[in-house]
C-alpha cells in the first residue's frame, strides 16, 4: 500500500542547514518512490531561513510553509504542522540536517503492521561523550518512570496521523516527542523500533541542551506524569482505522476502540 507521508520540519535560524535538510527529504521521496510533502514551520527565524525556504518552494512544489512571527517552540511547531499536513503518515525531521530522511522513510512498509515506528541511533559516536551520557540518563528516567523499555525517544518517529487525534499535547518544547510516545504507547497502539543513523550538523549547535530547554523538559516530564498517573488514568480509545484496531478485529476482540 502506498501512503502519503508528511514530513514536519520545524526550523529556527537554520539558514546554513535548511537546504540540505529539505533536499535530503526530496531525494528520499524519489529513491523510495514515496508520495509526500514537506511542511516547513519557520519558527520565528531572524536570519534568511524564510527566504531560503521560499526559494526551495519554487523548485519543489510539495513544500508547504508555515511562518511564526515569534518562536513558539519545536513542540508547538510540530503539532501545528501535523494538523495542517495532508498525509496519512507524519514524521519529524529537524531543519538542522542532522537526520537523513532516508533512514526513517525506508521503514515506511512497516506501517502496514504497526501504527508507530520509533527509530534509535546506532552510530552514537557521532555525538559527544557528554551528549551520550545525558541521553542514557534521560532514557533511564523516562523508561523507569513510565514502565517502558524504549531505546530512544527523541528521533524521527513515524505516526499514523489518525492515532494522534485523541492525544492532547501540552509540551511546546523538546519534551513533546517523549510526551507523544508515552501517551500513544499507553493508549495501546502497536509500535516497532528500528535502527537509524545520525549525521553531524553542518553548522550551529543543538538548542536541546540549553538551560531554558531543560527547564521546559522538566515541566513537560512532571505534566506528563500527572496526566498518565492522576488526571488521565483511563486509557484513550483506539481509533478504528488504525492497524492496532485491525489486529484486534482479526483476533476477534474489540479492544478499546472508539
ROVO-955738 format. One line per field, with one value per residue (C-alpha): residue number from 1; residue in one letter; x, y, z. Coordinates in nm, 3 decimals, padded with zeros to 5 digits, always signed. Layout:
BEGIN
lose	c(NUM; ...)
paro	c(A; ...)
xx	c(X; ...)
yy	c(Y; ...)
zz	c(Z; ...)
END
This chain:
BEGIN
lose	c(1; 2; 3; 4; 5; 6; 7; 8; 9; 10; 11; 12; 13; 14; 15; 16; 17; 18; 19; 20; 21; 22; 23; 24; 25; 26; 27; 28; 29; 30; 31; 32; 33; 34; 35; 36; 37; 38; 39; 40; 41; 42; 43; 44; 45; 46; 47; 48; 49; 50; 51; 52; 53; 54; 55; 56; 57; 58; 59; 60; 61; 62; 63; 64; 65; 66; 67; 68; 69; 70; 71; 72; 73; 74; 75; 76; 77; 78; 79; 80; 81; 82; 83; 84; 85; 86; 87; 88; 89; 90; 91; 92; 93; 94; 95; 96; 97; 98; 99; 100; 101; 102; 103; 104; 105; 106; 107; 108; 109; 110; 111; 112; 113; 114; 115; 116; 117; 118; 119; 120; 121; 122; 123; 124; 125; 126; 127; 128; 129; 130; 131; 132; 133; 134; 135; 136; 137; 138; 139; 140; 141; 142; 143; 144; 145; 146; 147; 148; 149; 150; 151; 152; 153; 154; 155; 156; 157; 158; 159; 160; 161; 162; 163; 164; 165; 166; 167; 168; 169; 170; 171; 172; 173; 174; 175; 176; 177; 178; 179; 180; 181; 182; 183; 184; 185; 186; 187; 188; 189; 190; 191; 192; 193; 194; 195; 196; 197; 198; 199; 200; 201; 202; 203; 204; 205; 206; 207; 208; 209; 210; 211; 212; 213; 214; 215; 216; 217; 218; 219; 220; 221; 222; 223; 224; 225; 226; 227; 228; 229; 230; 231; 232; 233; 234; 235; 236; 237; 238; 239; 240; 241; 242; 243; 244; 245; 246; 247; 248; 249; 250; 251; 252; 253; 254; 255; 256; 257; 258)
paro	c(X; X; X; X; X; X; X; X; X; X; X; X; X; X; X; X; X; X; X; X; X; X; X; X; X; X; X; X; X; X; X; X; X; X; X; X; X; X; X; X; X; X; X; X; X; X; X; X; X; X; X; X; X; X; X; X; X; X; X; X; X; X; X; X; X; X; X; X; X; X; X; X; X; X; X; X; X; X; X; X; X; X; X; X; X; X; X; X; X; X; X; X; X; X; X; X; X; X; X; X; X; X; X; X; X; X; X; X; X; X; X; X; X; X; X; X; X; X; X; X; X; X; X; X; X; X; X; X; X; X; X; X; X; X; X; X; X; X; X; X; X; X; X; X; X; X; X; X; X; X; X; X; X; X; X; X; X; X; X; X; X; X; X; X; X; X; X; X; X; X; X; X; X; X; X; X; X; X; X; X; X; X; X; X; X; X; X; X; X; X; X; X; X; X; X; X; X; X; X; X; X; X; X; X; X; X; X; X; X; X; X; X; X; X; X; X; X; X; X; X; X; X; X; X; X; X; X; X; X; X; X; X; X; X; X; X; X; X; X; X; X; X; X; X; X; X; X; X; X; X; X; X; X; X; X; X; X; X)
xx	c(+00.000; +00.127; +00.091; +00.122; +00.382; +00.402; +00.746; +00.711; +01.026; +01.049; +01.327; +01.465; +01.757; +01.876; +01.989; +02.305; +02.127; +01.773; +01.861; +02.040; +01.752; +01.490; +01.696; +01.750; +01.375; +01.323; +01.595; +01.444; +01.097; +01.247; +01.462; +01.179; +00.901; +00.713; +00.430; +00.479; +00.507; +00.734; +00.568; +00.836; +00.748; +00.965; +00.950; +01.026; +01.369; +01.560; +01.808; +01.746; +01.565; +01.232; +01.384; +01.571; +01.256; +01.063; +01.336; +01.312; +00.935; +00.998; +01.198; +00.980; +00.604; +00.541; +00.673; +00.421; +00.547; +00.409; +00.559; +00.556; +00.630; +00.788; +00.926; +00.659; +00.882; +00.965; +00.674; +00.418; +00.563; +00.547; +00.189; +00.070; +00.246; +00.078; -00.274; -00.207; -00.050; -00.223; -00.050; -00.174; +00.166; +00.353; +00.712; +00.950; +01.278; +01.452; +01.580; +01.934; +02.001; +02.121; +01.873; +01.892; +01.532; +01.612; +01.698; +01.339; +01.139; +01.285; +01.082; +00.752; +00.640; +00.631; +00.328; +00.131; +00.188; +00.214; +00.090; +00.419; +00.776; +01.036; +01.399; +01.701; +02.052; +02.309; +02.608; +02.612; +02.979; +02.862; +02.770; +02.995; +03.057; +02.866; +02.563; +02.561; +02.571; +02.284; +02.081; +02.139; +02.040; +01.730; +01.630; +01.668; +01.449; +01.173; +01.165; +01.162; +00.900; +00.654; +00.721; +00.865; +01.171; +01.241; +01.591; +01.541; +01.267; +01.383; +01.413; +01.211; +00.916; +00.659; +00.296; -00.026; -00.180; -00.519; -00.375; -00.279; -00.634; -00.714; -00.389; -00.363; -00.009; +00.093; +00.468; +00.572; +00.944; +01.170; +00.981; +00.692; +00.849; +00.865; +00.518; +00.366; +00.538; +00.431; +00.069; +00.034; +00.202; -00.001; -00.311; -00.216; -00.101; +00.134; +00.486; +00.822; +01.173; +01.420; +01.791; +01.877; +02.198; +02.252; +02.459; +02.670; +02.530; +02.673; +02.655; +02.541; +02.472; +02.178; +01.920; +01.808; +02.061; +02.015; +01.905; +01.574; +01.509; +01.599; +01.365; +01.081; +01.169; +01.137; +00.796; +00.686; +00.800; +00.607; +00.298; +00.303; +00.350; +00.042; -00.159; -00.068; -00.095; -00.352; -00.572; -00.593; -00.555; -00.823; -00.667; -00.760; -00.977; -00.802; -00.915; -01.091; -00.882; -00.555; -00.354; -00.393; -00.773; -00.747; -00.535; -00.790; -01.063; -00.859; -00.825; -01.198; -01.154; -01.296; -01.018; -01.084; -01.172; -01.384)
yy	c(+00.000; +00.348; +00.604; +00.978; +01.100; +01.443; +01.540; +01.811; +02.025; +02.293; +02.543; +02.824; +03.018; +02.732; +02.928; +02.716; +02.381; +02.407; +02.346; +02.019; +01.912; +01.975; +01.818; +01.507; +01.458; +01.531; +01.282; +01.016; +01.068; +00.994; +00.700; +00.527; +00.637; +00.794; +01.041; +01.311; +01.669; +01.872; +02.107; +02.355; +02.554; +02.864; +02.929; +03.299; +03.287; +03.615; +03.502; +03.407; +03.080; +03.201; +03.341; +03.017; +02.810; +03.033; +02.974; +02.599; +02.611; +02.731; +02.411; +02.170; +02.221; +01.974; +02.215; +02.388; +02.682; +02.794; +03.105; +03.227; +03.590; +03.482; +03.143; +02.915; +02.615; +02.300; +02.106; +02.371; +02.399; +02.023; +01.999; +02.282; +02.122; +01.787; +01.930; +02.135; +01.841; +01.625; +01.289; +00.969; +00.921; +01.200; +01.217; +01.479; +01.588; +01.894; +02.177; +02.130; +01.842; +01.602; +01.341; +01.172; +01.134; +00.802; +00.648; +00.665; +00.670; +00.335; +00.178; +00.303; -00.056; -00.133; +00.093; -00.198; -00.376; -00.106; +00.246; +00.388; +00.335; +00.452; +00.499; +00.455; +00.578; +00.307; +00.529; +00.708; +00.804; +01.087; +01.269; +01.386; +01.173; +01.428; +01.415; +01.033; +01.026; +01.275; +01.066; +00.747; +00.923; +01.068; +00.731; +00.560; +00.814; +00.801; +00.421; +00.379; +00.650; +00.522; +00.147; +00.134; -00.020; +00.217; +00.260; +00.622; +00.882; +01.187; +01.067; +01.097; +00.885; +00.793; +00.802; +00.711; +01.055; +00.928; +00.785; +01.136; +01.271; +01.159; +01.288; +01.625; +01.755; +02.004; +02.033; +02.317; +02.238; +01.936; +01.708; +01.688; +01.383; +01.188; +01.302; +01.181; +00.843; +00.790; +00.883; +00.687; +00.373; +00.392; +00.408; +00.064; +00.133; -00.118; +00.005; -00.112; +00.013; +00.040; +00.133; +00.464; +00.660; +01.022; +01.280; +01.562; +01.912; +02.125; +02.442; +02.575; +02.396; +02.197; +02.403; +02.100; +02.133; +02.496; +02.578; +02.712; +02.390; +02.168; +02.368; +02.309; +01.939; +01.915; +02.084; +01.854; +01.547; +01.646; +01.738; +01.404; +01.215; +01.391; +01.320; +00.949; +00.865; +01.111; +01.303; +01.071; +00.722; +00.572; +00.452; +00.651; +00.463; +00.315; +00.471; +00.221; +00.293; +00.207; -00.111; -00.183; -00.185; -00.407; -00.658; -00.669; -00.738; -01.020; -01.170; -01.145; -00.884; -00.535; -00.370; -00.019; +00.127; +00.436)
zz	c(+00.000; -00.085; +00.192; +00.154; +00.402; +00.560; +00.689; +00.953; +00.962; +01.234; +01.170; +01.384; +01.236; +01.017; +00.710; +00.685; +00.721; +00.584; +00.219; +00.298; +00.524; +00.254; -00.025; +00.189; +00.207; -00.164; -00.260; -00.033; -00.180; -00.523; -00.412; -00.230; -00.466; -00.173; -00.240; +00.016; +00.127; +00.349; +00.597; +00.699; +01.009; +01.024; +01.397; +01.412; +01.247; +01.231; +00.964; +00.599; +00.677; +00.537; +00.217; +00.151; +00.201; -00.040; -00.299; -00.239; -00.293; -00.649; -00.705; -00.505; -00.526; -00.242; +00.023; +00.247; +00.453; +00.788; +00.947; +01.306; +01.387; +01.715; +01.828; +01.973; +02.039; +01.849; +02.000; +01.916; +01.563; +01.510; +01.636; +01.413; +01.118; +01.186; +01.175; +00.863; +00.682; +00.421; +00.471; +00.631; +00.790; +00.969; +01.081; +01.216; +01.061; +01.205; +00.989; +01.123; +00.875; +01.147; +01.026; +00.686; +00.571; +00.401; +00.738; +00.862; +00.536; +00.427; +00.706; +00.564; +00.472; +00.846; +00.874; +00.728; +01.059; +01.327; +01.393; +01.522; +01.400; +01.653; +01.546; +01.769; +01.692; +01.627; +01.537; +01.871; +01.833; +01.606; +01.926; +02.208; +02.515; +02.724; +02.494; +02.501; +02.880; +02.905; +02.658; +02.860; +03.182; +03.018; +02.869; +03.207; +03.386; +03.125; +03.097; +03.475; +03.532; +03.272; +03.267; +02.915; +02.750; +02.462; +02.323; +02.218; +02.247; +02.052; +01.694; +01.374; +01.483; +01.217; +01.329; +01.158; +01.181; +01.294; +01.619; +01.730; +01.722; +02.077; +02.223; +02.393; +02.351; +02.617; +02.566; +02.336; +02.367; +02.310; +02.552; +02.304; +02.134; +02.457; +02.563; +02.235; +02.261; +02.621; +02.557; +02.231; +02.367; +02.688; +02.468; +02.340; +01.984; +01.823; +01.752; +01.622; +01.697; +01.409; +01.381; +01.218; +01.165; +01.260; +01.072; +01.210; +01.196; +00.916; +01.123; +01.460; +01.787; +01.914; +02.102; +02.303; +02.585; +02.680; +03.034; +02.902; +02.709; +03.004; +03.226; +02.977; +02.960; +03.339; +03.330; +03.048; +03.239; +03.553; +03.349; +03.168; +03.495; +03.632; +03.316; +03.300; +03.668; +03.805; +03.560; +03.262; +03.401; +03.178; +02.854; +02.546; +02.294; +01.990; +01.663; +01.433; +01.121; +01.295; +01.241; +01.612; +01.583; +01.275; +01.467; +01.747; +01.496; +01.345; +01.689; +01.740; +02.012; +02.022; +02.220; +02.346; +02.007; +01.954)
END
